[in-house]
Amino acid sequence: MNDQVKYVLDESRLPEAWYNIAADLPSPPPPVLHPGTGQPVGPDDLAPLFPMQIILQEVSTDRFVAIPEEVRSVYRQWRPTPLFRARRLERHLDTPARIYYKYEGVSPTGSHKPNTAVAQAYYNKAEGAKRLTTETGAGQWGSSLAFAGRVFGLEVDVFMVRVSYEQKPYRRALMETFGARCVPSPSEETNAGRAILAEHPDSTGSLGIAISEAVEAAAPREDTKYSLGSVLNHVLMHQTVIGEEAQQQLEQAEDYPDVLIGCTGGGSNFSGLVNPFIGRALREEASIRVIAVEPAACPSLTKGQYAFDFGDTGHLTPLVKMHTLGSTFVPPPFHAGGLRYHGMAPLVSHLKELGLIEARAYTQTEVFAAGVEFAQVEGIVPAPEANHAVKATIDEAVRCREEGVSQSILFNLCGHGHFDMQAYTDFFAGKLEDHAYSEDEVAMALAGLPTVAA
Ligand SMILES: Cc1ncc(COP(=O)(O)O)c(C=O)c1O
């Protein structure tokens, strides 16, 4: 028996359409509201920021949306991605569980992020944009948009959360290698950045602040659009190639998952894996356990309030209903930079409210311990974000052992950690702290939630 079984799909099995869970939901998620009027936003409100095809995808209720051939032809550089059966991990844990992982680290930038970056760059180029602005946490998203922008001939400006800019210099170098400009956020380049620096000169930054800067840098310029790497419906939909491929690969394995697991920052890699499975369960009136895993230091799904809130700290975005810690909350500087966001995707939040998914939170040191355990048996060093999913998978596999049940577990290994080795070095040196988030700061941030008429 092979130590590790790899399920690969032929290029001809690359999905032809993205899956849109909006088509199968028992009730639609609440609308997105204009911050000024409190009324649902229309396409024209979003047109300064996004190309029309993306806006239409954002509100689409079609079950499938065709993937343009130009996007599929770039996907083919690394897709379909492999699905592994983690037999060595199963043996190591002495579990009767069957553990599978979908590995997105084989993309050009090492994570799932290019799945949407390529699509967004394509639509922007097709509608005449010359330049894109964006934010990035750990730099996975910024480097992916830098790559995609280069492929389609777009200029890319990235506002990178300052703590990650300092912790992960090689991600910045990667963005610059692809020709993008990378600015530490908060910066002096925007009103939003200057306002934060005036009050907190040593601000470590946050995704909420970087989003404000990127939106501000895009809105007034005719040739520039804004691109978001998570949270919005169209981003989650672009990631569903992950779950669609996994379904075909599990058919090869003659198996089907009892438990699905993904880490959640804004919710895109999680949704990309799980939505096709949840959709199928909804259509067949079957049930499937789905677990979203987040950091204990930024626990939007497990500790946040389900309310209308801004997507950014400077309050430039529309209002979305989501699990939020408050848009002004600045999470402590833990290493999973991609999970330092105050809110959760409205669609993921809606699934949680409908009872279709569970959520749990882990501390930084316990997820790194799980990541090291995984790397030592499986030979892949996960990104710090992905370590959250690894930890939950190990816990579920141990539960299977203790309960004596042989379940099938599938998790998304959404990226490798090759640019995060300093975090591993700090972990080995005992320097990683388990930051508790400040309950007072969350209370203060939640007190500032916008008032929305019922
Ligand atoms: C490797 C990796 N995983 C997860 C995330 C979190 O984003 P999302 O929840 O949208 O997948 C990020 C974000 O930067 C990331 O880089």
Ligand as a Chemical Component Dictionary entry (heavy atoms), coordinates in Angstrom:
data_LIG
# 
_chem_comp.id                   LIG 
_chem_comp.type                 NON-POLYMER 
_chem_comp.pdbx_formal_charge   0 
_chem_comp.three_letter_code    LIG 
# 
loop_
_chem_comp_atom.comp_id 
_chem_comp_atom.atom_id 
_chem_comp_atom.alt_atom_id 
_chem_comp_atom.type_symbol 
_chem_comp_atom.charge 
_chem_comp_atom.model_Cartn_x 
_chem_comp_atom.model_Cartn_y 
_chem_comp_atom.model_Cartn_z 
_chem_comp_atom.pdbx_ordinal 
LIG C1 C1 C 0 -2.840  30.834 2.911 1  
LIG C2 C2 C 0 -4.040  31.614 3.326 2  
LIG N1 N1 N 0 -5.067  30.971 3.880 3  
LIG C3 C3 C 0 -6.185  31.607 4.276 4  
LIG C4 C4 C 0 -6.307  32.966 4.146 5  
LIG C5 C5 C 0 -7.546  33.618 4.637 6  
LIG O1 O1 O 0 -8.378  34.058 3.632 7  
LIG P1 P1 P 0 -9.690  33.293 3.255 8  
LIG O2 O2 O 0 -10.461 33.050 4.516 9  
LIG O3 O3 O 0 -10.405 34.223 2.345 10 
LIG O4 O4 O 0 -9.308  32.024 2.587 11 
LIG C6 C6 C 0 -5.273  33.698 3.569 12 
LIG C7 C7 C 0 -5.418  35.140 3.389 13 
LIG O5 O5 O 0 -4.552  35.868 3.066 14 
LIG C8 C8 C 0 -4.116  33.012 3.167 15 
LIG O6 O6 O 0 -3.092  33.671 2.619 16 
# 
loop_
_chem_comp_bond.comp_id 
_chem_comp_bond.atom_id_1 
_chem_comp_bond.atom_id_2 
_chem_comp_bond.value_order 
_chem_comp_bond.pdbx_ordinal 
LIG C1 C2 SING 1  
LIG C2 N1 SING 2  
LIG C2 C8 DOUB 3  
LIG N1 C3 DOUB 4  
LIG C3 C4 SING 5  
LIG C4 C5 SING 6  
LIG C4 C6 DOUB 7  
LIG C5 O1 SING 8  
LIG O1 P1 SING 9  
LIG P1 O2 DOUB 10 
LIG P1 O3 SING 11 
LIG P1 O4 SING 12 
LIG C6 C7 SING 13 
LIG C6 C8 SING 14 
LIG C7 O5 DOUB 15 
LIG C8 O6 SING 16 
# 
